[in-house]
């Protein structure tokens, strides 16, 4: 079976695909997954909240919004040394990508952004893929991140355009798409997906996939989050998403964007090992793991490094190495840049004269 990469999916086509009997849908998705990916490899990421809480946005699901009382306090931007320390432990555990998240509405051209750029450089030079999720981004800011060596930028669209305005009012869907357009003007890879369980319909989920599939090329990474219900947020009492709907969403995402990494992200801790295995069979080939057993904040739990290592071993899966994704054209280029920096002779700088020379 060969499924071509398409950007012109109609809602009717997506609905027909979504409504295929579940086991038939999983079989088809598994077949396509094996056409484009190594089915025995799992890409494993670690999230680091480099700036937590006090976000001015009103995203109805978010523990870090200043609008809600969730028990998540505001913290200053993390020091680079601490970020590097956490990244080093993640690398030792087999993680290939570190994602740096800041609770900002948008990036500002200031000292804090300069510090983030330094973090990106240092963690990249450790031989890890680095992703950032910092909020809205201008084209010049995206270029600065690219120049610092950033591998990927995450900015989720969350849901359909119609449903979006019922869960977020402090920015528009067009704002989201504009940031993604700025990312596509660079050589960085794109990470963009959404959340299921917000109260949306099946058509809202499919319209979200339709929006992402229209991006050329498709986002290299598509996270599918299951709502983590946080006390104090407007969505804290939402119904749980049935496991069969999670598996169906993973399978449809794999079929619609066959070259993309499909990430089973927030909410995975709610799935038992069998459910996770079915998601992996249906095309999920990326997960987040954690030494602290939570993702960005304690409000969103995550499986631990040890639990994930045991699960992958039981399923005969291995952790994918950094910079080896055949569908990410920047991977080889970044690996070469890292090696060049690692082997370059040291330099000394006269800061007063702003002159640097090879030692």
C-alpha positions, 0 to 999 in steps of 0.5 A: 500500500502506498499513500501519497503525501497530500495537502488537499484533503477535504473534510468529507475525505477525512470523515470517511477515513475517520469512520473506517472500522477501528481495527481496519484503520489501525492496520492501514495506518500501521502499513503506511507507518512502515512505508515511511518510518522505521517501526522499531524506533521511538523518538523520545523527548524531554520537556524543560519549563525554562520560565514557568507560570504567570502567562497572560493568555486565557487558554482554558486548559492551561495550568500556567495561565495567570487567569486561573488558580491552579497552584502553579506559581510564577518562576523566573527564567531558569539559569542556563547551567541548570538547563544544561544539567537537566539536558545532560541527564536526559541524554544519559537516559537516551533522550534525543530531543530537549524541548525548552518551554517558556510561558510567554505570550510572545517572544520579546527582543530582550535579554531574556531572549538572548539567554534562551539563544545561549541555552539553544547553542549549548544544548545543541552542542551537546549533540541533542536536538533542541525544540523551543515553544516560546509563544508567538514569533516574528520572522527575524526572531525565528531567524535568530533561533535558526542561527543559534542552531534550533532544530524545531519550533513548536506552536500548536494550533490546538483545534479547529479554527471555529472551536478555537475561539471558544477556548482562547480569546487572547490571540487568534487562530490567524496569530497561530498560523502566522507564527507557523509561517514565520517558522517555515521561512527558516530551515527549522523544522516545525512542530504543531498539533493539538489537544483532544478532549477540550469539548470539541467534535470529531469534525473539529479534530479533523479540521485541525488535521486539515489545517496542518495538512495544508502546510507545505511541507507538512509539520515534521512533528505533530503532537496529539495531546490528550487533555490533562484536566487541571483543577482551577481551569475552565475545562477541569470537569471535562469528560475523559477521552475514550481510549478508542478515540485516542487510537483513532486520532493517532491513526488518522494523523498518521495517514494524513501526514505520513512523513511526520513524526506523530507524537503521543504527548500530554495525557499519555500517562492515562493510557495503560501499556496495551493502549500505548502499544496500539497507539504505537502500532497506529503510527505514534513514533514519538513520546515525551518522558521525564525524570520528574514524572511531569511535563512542563509543570506538576499539573501535567503528569508524565511517565518516567524515564525508567517506566518508558525504558521498560515499556520500549524494551517490552515492545522491542522498540529502541530510542531513535538517535538525534539528527537521524530523521530521514524526513527532516532535511536539516538533521544532517546539516545540524549534525555537521555544524555541531561537529564543526563547533566541537572540533574548532580551535578555542578562541579568546576575546577582548570584550573591550575591543570586541575582537576575537582570535583563534587561540 
